[in-house]
Each structure stands twice: as structure tokens, then as C-alpha cells.
Amino acid sequence: MLTFEQFLADAADRGEAVNTLFEERLFGLVGVLHKITDTFTSHRIPHELIGGLAVLIYVEEANPEHTPLTRDVDLMVRRSDLERIKEAAAKDGFRFRHAAGVDMLIYGPAESAKNAVHLLFSGEKVRPNQTTPNPSIKPEHKHVHGKDVLVISIVDLIRMKLSSYRLKDQVHIKTMDAVGLITSDAEKTLTPELAARLKHVRETE
């Protein structure tokens, strides 16, 4: 596995400037993502990356100057696969934990959410006030730090963010909109309520 020092050396060889504090944190997240992706892929467990890291990947492709910070690895899976997920993940150094209503897989020896993979379930709501249930799993392939990963489609990501509509979701919507990811075609897929939320975000400073 590529180390952070090797990553910095490769970037220097390419003449690229690196924000070391941002990139070191992102490098750690991507390392955890790669490891759990390997586990799920080898056991043929349907999944896709969602949340802030998915936003970061899409925004990075569109305009790296707007790349947002994120702290978490969030994966969408099927609840019917949960027992299989626990068993497969345990073989690769992940421990299942349920805390504060959240299911997660923690990697490494420390009991810390720093290296946690948060699990959300397709077809369910995370909170009762969520407008629509989470979508079905139909990911797109993205190449992230040298490895292929499965990422939620941009249209589903936009709808999830508008449905959840926490402050950080609204910030993510603003960022995706700023780099042109919320296209007219994407807007056509929104329900009237989600379209109204998008309008509100655009009108709010």
C-alpha cells in the first residue's frame, strides 16, 4: 500500500503543490476506504460511497479549487447484508460497533471513530424528518488514489443531500452547485419539495 511519504514524493516529482494537513487527513480516509472496498468487493457485497467523501471526489473532478474538507467514510449497503458484512469485515481487521443509533466498522486497535466506516442502508431513512428514503445501490466507478471505488451517482447524491438537509448537507449542495454539478437534467429528477430546498439554498448566503 502506498505510504503518505511516497504520495508526497510522487506529487513533488510531478511538480504538484500539496496542502499537507488536508492531504494527510484525506490520505488516511482513502486508505480506510480502499481497505473496506477490497473487503466488500472480494465478498461481492453491494455497496457505494456516499456522504462528504463522495462530494469531495465529484468536486475534485470538476474544480479542485473548491474541494471541501470531510472527516468520514460513509457507505451505503443493504440491511439484508449486515450479518455478512460483519463477518467479512472482521476477517480484515474491522470491528462492528453500534453507537448513538449509528452502525459503523472501526479499523485498527484504537476505539476511535477516526478510522470508522459509517454504514447507511438503502431504502431506509437515517432520520424521521428525512424527506425520502435512501436510494437503491447503483454506483459509478471512480479512480481514487490509484484504486477503483464504487461511488453513488451524482444525481442520487444531490437528492440525498437535499433530503437530509442538515447544515453540512446545504454546504455540500452549495459547493456542488458552484462547480456546475447540479445540472438542469439533475434538477428535473427532483421532487417539488427537493426543488424548493435547492432554490432556498441558492438564495441563502
Number of C-alpha atoms within 10 A of each C-alpha: 7 10 11 16 10 11 16 18 13 12 13 12 9 9 9 11 9 13 9 12 9 12 15 16 16 17 18 16 20 19 18 21 24 19 17 22 21 17 19 19 14 10 13 9 17 15 26 24 27 26 22 20 23 23 26 21 18 20 23 15 10 16 13 13 9 14 18 18 14 16 15 21 23 20 25 24 22 18 15 10 13 16 10 14 19 16 13 18 22 16 10 14 14 24 18 18 15 11 7 5 8 11 17 23 21 23 23 14 10 9 12 10 15 17 23 25 22 21 22 23 22 20 16 16 17 16 10 10 10 17 17 18 17 21 17 17 21 13 19 14 13 16 11 13 13 9 13 14 21 22 26 26 18 19 17 20 23 25 24 22 24 25 21 21 21 12 10 12 19 20 15 23 23 17 19 24 17 15 18 12 17 18 11 9 9 14 15 11 14 18 14 10 12 21 16 13 17 24 11 12 17 14 8 9 6
